[in-house]
Amino acid sequence: MNTEILSLHIWGDSILKGIVFNEQRGRYTILRENCVSMFTKRVPFPVINHARMGQTAPEAEADMRNRDPHPGGIALIEFGGNDCDMPWAEVASAPDAQHEPKTPPDLFERTLAAMVRHARSMDMRPILVVPTPLDAERYFQWVTKGLDQDAVLRYLGDIHHIYRWQEYYASIVADVASAEACPLLNMRRAFLEQLHLKPLLCVDGAHPSAMGHEVMLSCLERIVIL
């Protein structure tokens, strides 16, 4: 294990917050044995999790700039899922109009690069995370509850456009890592390497399940060699 790691600071969304959809309770909850909590028990350095449900990259960048530097620490940066999300109610009511995601692609790219550079300015080592994939069919059913599904589908062209759009944002993460010479933790690849994707995701098709968090834990353990 790399003893030079003094701390790990996580900026991310609900994926690294450990949020799952609890079908018995019918609501989102924090999984007690999530990938970060399990990883924290296995390493000798402190792990500070700044991840928040619904957080986008621009929101996290502002939060990062308000934090004290932690020289020698790692800044783990995981975004894309919320950033690429569309205003589905607006899409359903006006499927032939132009709609913007929460964070447009060019802004997403600039923000990730800014976070990498700011982490380095604080004498921290940034690592970018490629977020986990979606199950397009389940996610479509989830986000269109109570909406005109035919209208949303007319806007998308086909259900799997949702997967491709989120994959586009994942490719931006990889591009920024390459451009900034930043280590990359590819959680998406780890999920796609599995034989079956559905058990790794919750019923909403977006949040990793308990089984998915086991896969993410194996990814986090690679931090010590990145």
C-alpha positions as CSV (number, residue, x, y, z in Angstrom):
1,M,0.0,0.0,0.0
2,N,1.1,3.5,-0.8
3,T,2.0,5.0,2.5
4,E,2.5,8.4,0.9
5,I,-1.3,9.0,0.8
6,L,-2.1,11.2,3.7
7,S,-5.9,11.5,3.1
8,L,-8.6,10.9,0.5
9,H,-11.2,13.6,-0.3
10,I,-14.1,12.7,-2.4
11,W,-16.2,15.1,-4.5
12,G,-19.0,13.3,-6.2
13,D,-22.7,12.7,-6.4
14,S,-25.1,10.1,-5.0
15,I,-23.0,7.2,-6.5
16,L,-20.1,7.8,-4.1
17,K,-22.4,9.0,-1.4
18,G,-23.7,5.5,-1.3
19,I,-27.3,6.2,-2.2
20,V,-29.5,3.3,-3.2
21,F,-33.3,3.0,-3.8
22,N,-34.7,0.9,-1.0
23,E,-37.7,-0.9,-2.6
24,Q,-39.1,-2.1,0.8
25,R,-39.2,1.5,2.1
26,G,-40.0,3.0,-1.3
27,R,-37.4,5.7,-1.1
28,Y,-33.7,6.5,-1.5
29,T,-31.5,5.7,1.5
30,I,-27.8,5.5,2.2
31,L,-26.4,1.9,1.9
32,R,-24.6,1.2,5.2
33,E,-22.1,-1.0,3.5
34,N,-21.4,1.2,0.5
35,C,-18.1,1.3,-1.4
36,V,-16.7,4.3,0.4
37,S,-17.6,3.1,3.9
38,M,-16.1,-0.3,3.2
39,F,-13.0,1.2,1.7
40,T,-12.5,3.5,4.7
41,K,-12.2,0.5,7.0
42,R,-9.4,-1.0,4.8
43,V,-7.0,1.9,4.6
44,P,-4.8,3.6,7.2
45,F,-5.5,7.2,6.0
46,P,-8.6,9.3,6.6
47,V,-11.4,9.4,4.0
48,I,-13.5,12.5,3.8
49,N,-16.6,12.2,1.7
50,H,-17.9,15.5,0.3
51,A,-20.3,13.8,-2.2
52,R,-23.9,14.9,-2.2
53,M,-27.0,13.5,-3.9
54,G,-27.9,15.5,-6.9
55,Q,-24.6,17.4,-7.0
56,T,-23.3,18.6,-10.4
57,A,-19.7,19.4,-11.3
58,P,-20.1,23.2,-11.1
59,E,-21.6,22.9,-7.7
60,A,-18.7,20.7,-6.5
61,E,-16.1,23.0,-8.0
62,A,-17.5,25.9,-5.8
63,D,-17.5,23.6,-2.8
64,M,-13.9,22.5,-3.5
65,R,-12.8,26.2,-3.7
66,N,-14.3,26.7,-0.2
67,R,-12.3,23.9,1.4
68,D,-9.0,24.1,3.1
69,P,-6.1,22.4,1.2
70,H,-4.8,19.0,2.3
71,P,-1.3,18.7,0.9
72,G,-0.4,15.1,0.2
73,G,-4.0,14.1,-0.1
74,I,-5.9,12.7,-3.0
75,A,-8.9,14.5,-4.6
76,L,-11.2,11.9,-6.1
77,I,-13.6,13.6,-8.6
78,E,-16.7,11.7,-9.8
79,F,-19.4,13.5,-11.9
80,G,-21.5,13.2,-15.0
81,G,-24.7,11.4,-14.0
82,N,-26.5,14.5,-12.8
83,D,-24.7,16.8,-15.2
84,C,-26.1,15.0,-18.2
85,D,-29.6,14.7,-16.8
86,M,-32.4,16.4,-18.8
87,P,-35.5,18.4,-17.5
88,W,-37.8,15.5,-18.3
89,A,-41.1,17.3,-17.4
90,E,-40.1,20.1,-19.8
91,V,-39.2,17.5,-22.5
92,A,-42.5,15.8,-22.1
93,S,-44.5,19.0,-22.5
94,A,-42.4,20.3,-25.4
95,P,-40.8,17.3,-27.2
96,D,-40.0,19.2,-30.4
97,A,-38.2,22.0,-28.6
98,Q,-34.5,22.3,-27.7
99,H,-33.6,21.3,-24.1
100,E,-30.4,21.7,-22.1
101,P,-29.0,19.2,-19.6
102,K,-28.2,20.4,-16.1
103,T,-24.6,21.0,-17.2
104,P,-23.9,21.5,-20.9
105,P,-21.1,19.3,-22.3
106,D,-18.6,22.2,-22.8
107,L,-19.2,23.6,-19.3
108,F,-18.8,20.1,-17.9
109,E,-15.5,19.6,-19.6
110,R,-14.2,23.0,-18.5
111,T,-15.4,22.5,-14.9
112,L,-13.7,19.1,-14.6
113,A,-10.4,20.5,-15.9
114,A,-10.7,23.4,-13.4
115,M,-11.2,21.0,-10.5
116,V,-8.2,19.0,-11.5
117,R,-6.0,22.1,-11.7
118,H,-7.4,23.5,-8.5
119,A,-6.7,20.3,-6.6
120,R,-3.1,20.4,-7.9
121,S,-2.8,24.1,-6.8
122,M,-3.7,22.8,-3.2
123,D,-0.9,20.3,-3.5
124,M,-3.4,17.5,-3.7
125,R,-3.3,14.7,-6.3
126,P,-6.5,14.6,-8.4
127,I,-8.0,11.3,-9.8
128,L,-11.0,11.5,-12.1
129,V,-13.7,8.8,-12.0
130,V,-15.6,7.6,-15.0
131,P,-19.1,7.1,-13.5
132,T,-21.1,3.8,-13.7
133,P,-23.4,3.1,-16.7
134,L,-27.2,3.4,-16.9
135,D,-29.8,0.7,-17.7
136,A,-31.6,2.8,-20.3
137,E,-34.9,1.0,-20.3
138,R,-35.3,1.0,-16.5
139,Y,-34.1,4.6,-16.3
140,F,-36.6,5.7,-18.9
141,Q,-39.4,4.1,-17.1
142,W,-38.2,5.8,-13.9
143,V,-37.8,9.4,-15.0
144,T,-41.0,9.4,-17.1
145,K,-43.4,8.3,-14.3
146,G,-46.5,10.5,-14.5
147,L,-45.2,12.0,-17.8
148,D,-46.2,11.5,-21.4
149,Q,-43.8,8.7,-22.3
150,D,-44.6,8.9,-26.0
151,A,-43.6,12.6,-26.1
152,V,-40.3,11.9,-24.3
153,L,-39.6,9.1,-26.7
154,R,-40.3,11.3,-29.6
155,Y,-37.7,13.8,-28.3
156,L,-35.1,11.0,-27.7
157,G,-35.6,9.1,-30.9
158,D,-35.1,5.8,-29.1
159,I,-34.8,4.8,-25.5
160,H,-31.2,3.9,-25.8
161,H,-30.3,7.5,-26.6
162,I,-30.3,7.9,-22.8
163,Y,-27.4,5.4,-22.5
164,R,-25.5,7.0,-25.4
165,W,-25.9,10.5,-23.9
166,Q,-24.6,9.4,-20.5
167,E,-21.8,7.6,-22.3
168,Y,-20.9,10.8,-24.1
169,Y,-20.3,12.5,-20.7
170,A,-18.3,9.5,-19.6
171,S,-16.1,10.0,-22.6
172,I,-15.6,13.7,-21.6
173,V,-14.3,12.5,-18.2
174,A,-11.7,10.3,-20.0
175,D,-10.8,13.1,-22.4
176,V,-10.2,15.6,-19.5
177,A,-8.0,13.0,-17.8
178,S,-5.9,12.5,-20.9
179,A,-5.6,16.3,-21.6
180,E,-4.7,17.0,-17.9
181,A,-2.4,14.0,-17.5
182,C,-4.6,12.9,-14.6
183,P,-5.0,9.4,-13.3
184,L,-8.4,7.8,-14.3
185,L,-10.5,5.4,-12.2
186,N,-12.8,3.7,-14.7
187,M,-15.8,2.4,-12.8
188,R,-17.9,2.3,-15.9
189,R,-15.5,-0.2,-17.5
190,A,-15.6,-2.3,-14.3
191,F,-19.4,-2.6,-14.6
192,L,-19.4,-3.3,-18.3
193,E,-16.9,-6.1,-17.8
194,Q,-19.5,-8.0,-15.7
195,L,-21.6,-10.6,-17.4
196,H,-24.9,-9.1,-16.2
197,L,-25.4,-5.4,-15.6
198,K,-29.0,-5.4,-14.2
199,P,-28.1,-6.8,-10.8
200,L,-25.5,-4.1,-10.3
201,L,-28.1,-1.3,-10.5
202,C,-31.1,-0.4,-8.5
203,V,-34.7,-0.5,-9.9
204,D,-34.2,3.1,-11.1
205,G,-31.6,1.9,-13.6
206,A,-29.1,4.5,-12.4
207,H,-27.9,4.0,-8.8
208,P,-25.6,1.1,-8.1
209,S,-27.1,-1.7,-6.0
210,A,-25.3,-3.4,-3.0
211,M,-23.8,-5.7,-5.6
212,G,-22.7,-2.8,-7.6
213,H,-21.0,-1.2,-4.6
214,E,-18.9,-4.4,-4.3
215,V,-17.6,-3.8,-7.8
216,M,-16.9,-0.1,-7.0
217,L,-15.0,-1.2,-3.9
218,S,-12.7,-3.2,-6.0
219,C,-12.2,0.0,-8.1
220,L,-11.5,2.1,-5.1
221,E,-8.8,-0.3,-3.9
222,R,-6.9,0.5,-7.1
223,I,-6.4,4.1,-5.8
224,V,-3.4,3.1,-3.9
225,I,-1.5,2.2,-7.1
226,L,-2.7,5.0,-9.3
